[in-house]
Amino acid sequence: MLEEVERWLAERSWSAADRPLDVLLAAKWDSGTTVSVVLPALNEEPTVGAIVEVIRRELMSDAVPLVDELVVIDSGSTDRTAEVAAAAGARVVHRDEVLPGLPALPGKGEVLWRSLLATTGDVVCFVDADLREFSADFVSGIVGPLLTDPGVQFVKAMYDRPLGTEFDVPGSAGTAGQGGRVTELVARPLLNLHWPQLAGFVQPLGGEYAARRSLLERLPFPVGYGVELGLLVDALHTVGLDALAQVDVGVRKHRHQDGQALGRMAAAIYRTAQLRLARGHLVRPAITQFERGPEGFVPRTYAVDTEERPPMAGIPEYAKRHAA
């Protein structure tokens, strides 16, 4: 590991307990910083309501007004995600209502990009909507450094990710540390080989992170699964390693993807890395996987995300709102 990364780990890796809520509230009051929390959601009816309830109860009360805005961006759910989220107290915005003149592309990154126009906070905190046994530390922990340290621009959550929890395999307590398979097999090797300054991030692909709007609006957003790696690499190049940080928030329990979905995710992440390494021509932006049929293995080919949205600061509607 680079000496620079060893120093960074010592100086820019914290625990959520390092910054109690009273410290965060005092810093927020002194700075006047506003905080928006965004939950991108697609068919997350079983979990989104509980997450919203915890944030509303523990971080948006009169006693603890840490979060100013809680928005669920629904990207086309066919279940009751929007209804459940609204009933729990979130403002629900459909992806297609944001920049309606620009047809939406499928993918999580598209939703996160559009959320910048649907929110107003100086700090934007992203939280996946499929988390179970959700703790408010996932928000307060990663927002904390941005409120207390003006030199920090981008903060990722780090956590244990048990694989095969009781939510996936009835009766199983889970295998500690075995979640994040795409992280270990794809993202971590890519980062260590090509961006060794980022080798200290425990969960580089985690969906829980917070950043200053002034940074996010200057970054391109890969529209699909590559968004987390793309934002992390681009943030490094834009503001430098010392402006990045990570905070331990405990354990992350969520729904796990099957192997083929992970393969598609891995392909999108590799493509995102490839573009940042060379910005060259993609020979074949597709991945072929195999499923066993009655007569043997059947190939299925899926397109790999090749679109990225430009920095939000260049979108006329966004610029117009901030000029008003």
N, C-alpha and C positions, 0 to 999 in steps of 0.2 A: 504494500500500500504506500502511496505517495506520502511524504512527510506532511505536505499540505493538507491531505485528507485526514491524517492522524490528528493534526492540530484542529481541523474543522470538527471532527467527532468530539473532541474534548470541549470545544467552545460553542458549538451550534447544535448539539443534541441534548434535549432536555426531557424531563418527565412532566406530565400535566400537573402533578402535585407541586412543581417548582413555583407555580404562579397561582396562588389562591384567588378565588373570585373577588375578594375585596380589593386585592392589588390590581386586578384587571379593570374593575369598575372605576377605581381612582384614576388609572391611566387613561381610560376611555373618556372620563369626564374632563381631565386636564387637556387632552388633545382635541376633543370634539370629534373624534373618529366615529363614523357610523359603520355598522356591520350588517351585511346581508348574508343569509344562508340560503343556498340553492340545493334542492333535491331533484336531480333528473330522474324521471320515473317512466317506466314502461311496464304495465301489468304488475304492479307491486302492491296490490290490494291487501295481502296478508300482513305487510310490514310497515307501509308508509304512515299509517295513522298513528302507530305507537311512537315512531320517531318524531313526528310532528308534536305529539302530546308532550313528550319529554322536553323538547326544546322550548315549547310554549310555557310549560310549568316551571322549568328550572332556570331558563335563561332569558325569559321575556316577561317576568313578573314585575310588579312595582318595586319589589325589594331587590331584584336582580335584573335590571334592564340592559343586559349585555348585548342582546341581539335586537336590532331595530326592524328587521324585515325578514320574513320567512316565506319563500316562494317555492312551490312545487311546479316544475316545468313538465307537463305531460306530453310525451312524444307519440301519442296515438294509441293509448291503452284501450283494450277491448273489454276490460273488467271494470270494477268500481273504484279504480285508483283515484280518479279525480274527486269523486263524491266522498270517499273516505278521508282524503287529505283535507278537503274543504271543511268537513264536519269536525275534524280535529283542530282546526284553527289556522290552516295555511292559506295563503293566497295562491290559487291555482291558475296557471296560465298555460294555454295550449301552445305547443311549439309553433304551429302555423299562424298564431295570432301575432307573433313577433316578426317584423319585417315581412308582412303578407305579400308584398310585391316580389319577393325572392323565393321561388319554390324550394321547399326544404329537402335536404338530402337525409337519407336514413343514417342513424348513428348517434352515439352518445356525445361525441365531440361537437356535433352540430347543435345539440341542445345546450351544451355548456356555452358555446359561442353566442348563441341567441340570448342566453340568460343575462349577458352583460347589458343588453338593451332593455331587459325586463326588470332590472334592479337598479338601485341607486346608491348602495353603500360604498364607502371608501375602501372597505375590505370586503372581499367576496369569499365566502367559505362554501366549498362543494362537499356534499355528503351523499353517498350512494343510498338509494331508497330500499335496498333489500337487506339491510342490517337487522339482526335479531338481538334481543337483550341489549338494546342501544343505551349508551351512556352519554350524558351531556358533555363528558370530557372530550369526546370526539370533536366537539365544536370549540369549547372554551380552551382546550389544550392547544389546538393549532392556531387559534386566533390570538392567544396570549402573547407570543413573541412580537406579533405585528402591532400590538397595542403598547407594549412596554419598551421596544427597541426600535428606534427609527431606522436603524441600519438594515433591518430584516425586511425582505420584500416577498418571500415565498416560503411557505412552511408545509411540509408533508407530515401526515400522521405515520407513526410506526406502531406495530402491534404484532402479537402472535396470531397466526391464521390456522387454527386446527382444521384438519381435513377429515371428513367422515364424521361430523358431529351428529348429535341426536336428530338434527333437522334433516340430515341426509340419509343416515342409516339408523333406523329405530333401535334403541337399546345400546347405541355406541356412544362413548364419551368423546370420541375424536382422537386423532393422532396429532399431538402438539407439533407445531412448526412445519407441518407438511402441506399446508395450503400455499397458494401462490405458485403453482406449478409453472405457469408461463414466465413468471418473474425469474425463477431459478434456471429454467432451461433456455430462455431467449433473452429477456431484458438484462439480467445481471451479466451474462457473458458479453453482450453488446456494449454495455456501459463500461465494463472493466477494460475491454479491448480498445474502445474508440473514444470514450469520454471518462478516463480514469479518475478525473476530479469528482465524478458522481458515484464512485464506488462505495462511498460511505452510507448511501441511502439504503435503509433496511427494506422499505417497501416502495420502490420507485414507481410501481404501477398502481399503487393504492388509490382508491377513488375519493379519499378524504384529504383535502388540502385547502389551504387558504392563501390568498395573495392580495396585494394592493391592486386596486383597480387601475392605477396609473401604470402598472406593469402589464396586467392582463390585456389591456386595450391595445398594447403595442405588439402582442404576440399573435402569430398565425395559429389557428386551431385545426389540426387534423379532424375530419368529421367523424371518424369511427373509433375503433379500439386503440388506435395509436395516439390518442390525445394526451394521455398521461405522460408517455415517454417524450412526445414532441414538446409539450410545455416545459418539462423539466430541462431538456437539453437547451431549448431556446432561452429559458430563463437564465441558465448558466452563462450563455453567450451574451446575454443582454445586460445583466447586472453583476455577474461574477459569483464565485462560490460563497464568499463571506456574506452575501445577501440571502443565501438559502439556508434553511434550517429544517430540523425534524423534531417531533415530540412524541414520546411514548404515551399511548392512551390505553394500553392494556391488551384486550383480546377482541378480535373482530370475528363475529360469527355471521355467516351469510349463506345464501344459496350458491352451490358450486355448479359450474358448467360441466357438460360431458366432454369427452375427449375430442370429438370433432369440432365442437364449438371453440375449444381451446386452440385447436389447429388453425382455425380461421382468425382467431385473435392473434396468435403468434405471427401469422403471415402479415397482418396489418401492422403489427409493431415492427417487424423487420423492414417492411416497406417504408415506414416512417423514418427509421434509422437510415435506410439507404438514401432517401432523399436528402437527409441532413449531412450525409457523408459526401455526396457527389452532386446532388441536385441534377442528376442526369436522367436519361431516358429510361423508362421502365420497359424491359423487354416483354414481360408477360405479367400484367397485374391481375393474376388469378391464381387460385389454389385448387387443386383437384384432390378430393378425398374419396374414400371407398366405403361402400355399405354392402353387406352381404344380402343378396337376393336369392330367389328360388333357384336360379341357375348359376350362382357364383357371385363374385364381387362385382358391384356396379359402380362405375365412376360417377362422381358428382362434382361439377366444377362451379366454384363460386368466385365472383369478382372480389378482388381485394381493393379496399378503399384507396382511391387515388386522388381524391379531392381534398383541398384544404380551404378554409375560409380565411380571408385576409385579416390583418389586425383591425379590430373594431374601430380604432381611432380614425380609420379611413372611410368609414361608412357614413354617407351624408346624413342619414336620419339620426345617428348617434351624435355626430358633430353638432347638428342643429339643436338637439336637446341640451347639450352641455353649453352651448352658446347662449341659450335662452336665459 
